[in-house]
Amino acid sequence: MINRIFLIVLDSFGIGNAEDAGRYGDAGANTLQSLSASPYFNVPFLKKMGLFNIDGVACGEKESSPTAAICRLSELSRGKDTIVGHWEISGIVTRRPFPVYPDGFPKEIIRPFCERTGHGVICNRPYSGTEVIRDFGERHLHTHDLIVYTSADSVFQIAAHESCIPVEELYQYCRIARSILTYPHNVGRVVARPFAGSPGNFYRTAGRHDFSLEPPASTLLDYMEQAGYDVIGIGKIHDIFTGKGLTEYTFTSGNQDGMEKTMAWSDQSFHGLCFVNLVDFDSLYGHRNDTDGYARALSEFDLWLADFCSKMRSDDILMITADHGCDPGFKQSTDHSREQVPLLVYGSNVRPVNLGSRKGFCSIAASIADIFRLDVPLCGTSFWSLLRKESV
């Protein structure tokens, strides 16, 4: 019997080769390939698990006897962002893409936003998060106008300096934006981006908060909670699912904090799912074209992973995957990239087989439901029977 599953999402850790990448302007993007060229790339434990044996992975040295079951997953949802990726991992396929705003948000959004917040808006176009505070931060300090910007993803981001717009006030402005952004302007996320510092030395603080759309249907998390299982969210999981289906949750300040909190939960007795998002790969490195930083962070995760796996219980399963790509070496783009993602499944009750290539991140949700014997209407086909040991 399986008692606990740890599902860890390495935010943006794509492995390239998405068949429809060209539709998104991402033909040739491959996050793993770019990272492998860095001198800081060192992932011996992931190699041992079989990362480089996954279909389509052309970098790294293959393992003769991988310790994990491995698979390459392609996305069925329309999009390449955090929301659709995580929703699909939890059993929902997004058929209609969320709206994006390459020319900025229209007046029918900005006008009521200004009226209800009492602030003007500056920028209002796609922009890098670090560059937007560099270029508009000083003006914001003088005028108290809110810095509103977007990206290639479906996001409405609001940046404000903590000295003139307290963080809780910024969150309230995000809630106002969320209430305005209804269909057909139902963007996936409204994101609070507080910052501090002085002109020339602005920096983003740890108060980021995402205000997401509520999932349009019940997810794996909802069904597990209803069945009486523990469902623990670590990192952005609470924001992505607007808290639905979680029995406990904790936010994190970054990868290190997320890994520490995951390790702490491994010492606790619970029955169900611990769902983890490690966001720094995406937010600190992928979006900033920092290949070496991303490679270092992955190497640090690899060290932690070896320790974590050594402490796993005999009735635990670990699943490692990603929600999209964000290739730091691709065209100097700072946007997410449409890529396939890895899946590694590890535990005493798992046969280390190669599942090849499968369509749908939702295979993960279907398999977890299968493991916990839940007969629920989720998208995806379970792979549990293909890798479970006969004694389970």
N, C-alpha and C positions, 0 to 999 in steps of 0.2 A: 504493500500500500504506500502510495506517495502522500506525504504529509505537508510538505512545503515546496513551493516553486518560487525561485528568485528569477524575475524577468528583468534584465538590464538592457536598456536602450542606450547605445553609444550614439548620441545625437549627431547625425550627419555622416556616419561612417559608411559611406557607399562603396561599392566595389565595381562600379562602371557597368557598361554593356547593356543598358536598358534599351529594349528594342524600339521604344518610342521616344528616345532622348531627343531626336531631331525636331520633334514637334514642339519641344520646350526650348530649343536653341542650345541643347546640351550634348550634341553628338561628340563623342570623344572624351567626355568628362569621366574621371576615374579617381576618386578620392584616395583609395588604397594605393593605387599605382604612384600617384604623386608623393604620398608619404614615404613610400619605400625607397625613394631616391634621396631622402634626407639622411645625413650622417647620424642623426639622433634616433633613427628608427631602429628599435631593438625589442622584438616581441617573441622571445623564445617560448613562453608558455602558450600563447595563441598559436604559434607554429606547431607545437606539440599537439594541441587540440585538433589541428587540421585546417587552420585558416587558409593556408596556401594550396590546399587540396580542393577547395570549393570550385565548382564549375566556373570557367571563364577567368579565374585569377591567374595572371601570367607572371606575376612578380613573386619573389620569395622562393624558398626551397621547400618542396613538398615533403611531407612526413610519411615514412614508410608504414607506420602503424598509428594513425591518429587516435587520440584518447576520447574524442567527442564525436557525436553524430553531427554531420555537417550538411548544409543545404544553401542554395542560392534562391532568394525570393524576389519576384518581380511584383511591382505594385499594380493593383487593378484600379485604384482611385484616380480621379482626374486632379492632378496637383502634385506638388513636390515640397510640401511644407510640413511643419510639426503636427498641426492638427489632423490633417488627412492621414498622415503616416501613423500616428498613434491610434486614431480611431480605427484604422484598418487593422492594426495589430490587435485591437480589442474586438474585432468582429464586424465593423461597419465599413462598407465600401461607399465612397463618395462619388456618385455618378455625375453630378453637376459641379463644375469647378467654382470655387469662391471667386468673387470679383477682384480684379487688380486694377491699379490706377497709375499707369505709366506717365500720365500727364498731371498727376495730382488729383485731389478730391474736388468734386464739383461744388458749385455754390449752394445747391440744395442740402449739402452736408455741412459745409463750413459756416454758412450763415446761422443756422440754428445752434450750432456748436458755440459760436462766439456769443450769441445772445444769451444762452443759458449759463455759460461760464463767466461772462463778463470780461473776457480777454480777447484780444486780437490774435491772429495766427500769422506766423512767419514760416518761410520755406515752402511747405505744401508741395513737395515733389519727391520722387525717389532719391534717397541719399544714404550714404554710409553712416551708421550710428555714431562712430567716433568723429567723423569729419563734420557732421551736422552741428555738433556742439562747438567744434573749433570755429566753424564759419559763422554760426548764428548766436553763439553763446553770449557774447558781449552785448549784442543788440537786445537780446532777451533780458539781460540784467537791467538795461536802461529802460525798456518799455514794458516789461512783464508780459509781453506777447508770448503765447505758447508756441514752441517749436513743434510743428506737426509735419511728419514725413512718412514715407512708405518705402517699399522695396519691390522687387519682382514678385514677392509673396503677397498674400491677402492680409495685410496688416495696416492698422492705423496707429502710428506710434507718436507719443507725446513726450517730449523732453522738456524738463524744467529744472532750474537751479534750486537746490534745497534752501538757499538763503532767502529766496523771494517767493517760492511756492513750496510750502511744506509737503512732505511725501504724502500724508493722508489727504491733503487737499488735491494733490495730483491724482490720487486714486479716485477721488470723487469726480474729477473731470473725465477720467477714463470711463467711469460708470455712466456719465452723461453721454459720452460718445457712443458707448455700447448701446444705449437706449435709442439713439438716433440711427445707428447703422443696422437698419432692418432691410429686408428684401425690397428692391434688388441690390441694395448696398450692404448686404450681410457679410461683411469681411470676417475672416476667420478669427482674427485676434485684434483686440485693442491692447497696446502695450505701454505701460508707464516706464519712462526712462529717466529717472532722476539723476542729476549730476552735481558736482561740486568743483571747487577750485577757482582759479582766477584766469583772466584772458591769457591765452598762450599755454595754460596749464590746466585746462578743464579735464575732468575725468568722471567716468560713470561710476555711480555708487551701487551698493548691493541691494537697493530698494526696488529693483525691477519687479514688476508684477504684470501677469497676463490676464486679460479679461476675455475669455473665449466664448464662442457660441456654445450653447448646450448641445450635446450629442443629440441627433434627431431620432434616435431609437435606443433601446436598451443595449448596453454593451456587456461584454464578459464580466466587467466589474459589477454591474448591477445584478446580474444573475447569480454571481458568487455571493454577493452580500445577502440577497434574498434567500439563498440556500443555507445561510448561517456560517459561511466561511469568513475568515479574516481576510481583509483586502487592504493592504498597506501601500500608500503612495509615498515615494521619496523624490524630492526635487520638484520639477514642474508638473508632475502627474496631477496634483490637485487642480491646478489652473487649467490644464488641457481638458479635463473632464468636468470642470466646474464643481468639483467635489463629489459628483454623483458616483455611487457605488463603493466609495471608500469607507472603511470602518475606522481607519486611523491614517494620519498623514503628517509629514514633516517637510518643510521647505529646506533648501540648502543654499549655501553661499558659493558653491562651485563644486568641481569634481572631487577634490580632496574631502570636503565636508560630506558629499554624497557617498563616497566610498566608506568613510568612517561610520556614517549612520547605517549603511547597509550591513557592515560588519557587526555593528551593535545589534541589529535586528536578528542576525544569524545566531546570536547568543540567547535570543528569546524563544520561548515556546509559543508557537502560533500554528494554526491549521489553515492553510490557504495560500494566498499570493502576495508576494512583496514585489511591487512594480517600481522600477527605478529609472530615472532619466539622469544621465550625466551630460550636462549642457555645455561645458566649456569647450568641448571639441568643436562645436558649432559657433557659439557666440564669441569666444575669445580668439579662435584660430582659423576656422573655415571662413568666416565672414571677413576676416582681416588679412586673408591671403598669407597667413603665417604658417608655412609648411613645417618649418623646424619646430615651432611651438606646438603644433598639432602632433608631430611625431614624438616629441618629448612627453606630451600628455598621454599618448597612447602607450608609450613605454612605461610610464608610471602606473598606468592602469594594469599593464601586464604583470608588473611586480606585485601589485595588490592582489590581482586575480590568483596568482599562484598560492598566496597565503590564504585567501578566501576558500579556494577549493580544498586545501588541506584540512580545513575545519568543517567542511560540509558533513552533514549527517547522512546515514545510509538511506534514509527515506526522503532526501532532498533531491530536487532537480534544479539545475541552473540553465537558463536560456539567455544567450547574448545575441542581440540583433541591432538594427538601426532603423530610423524612420525616413531617411532620404539621404542624399549626398550633399556635400558642400566642398567641392574640390578646390583647395587653396592654390593649386597650380594651373587652373583652367582659365585661359584667356584673361587673367587678372580680373575676373568677375568676382564680386563679393556676394553673389546670390547663391541660393541652394541649387543643386544640380539633380536632374532626374536620373537616378541610378538604381540598379538592383542592390540588394543588401544581403549581408551574410546572416546565417543563423547557425549557432553552435549550441548543441544540447549536451549537457554533461551531468553525470551522476552514476551512482552505483547500480542503478536499475536501468541504465541506458546502454544499448548496444552501439558502439561507435561505427555506424554505417554512413555511407554517403547517399543522401536522399536526392542527389542531382539538382535539378532546377524545378521549382514549383511556382505556379502563379498564385499570387495573393499573399500579402502579409497576414491576412486573416486566417491562414493555416495555423498560425500560432494560437489564436483565440480558440479555434475549433479543437486543437489538440489539448489545450489546457482544460477546456470543458470536458473533453473525453477522459482525461486523466482523473478528474474529480467526479466523473460519472454524472455529468449534468446533460440532460437532453433538452437543449435550448436552441432557439432559431437564430443562430449566428451564421454569417457568411464564412466560407472556407471549408476545406476538407482536412480532417485530422490525419496526422502522420504518426500518431502514437503507436499504432499496431505494428508499424514498420521498424520501430527502434526499441520497443519495450522488451525487457528480458522476460522470459516465459514465466518466471516465478512471481512477477508482479500481478 
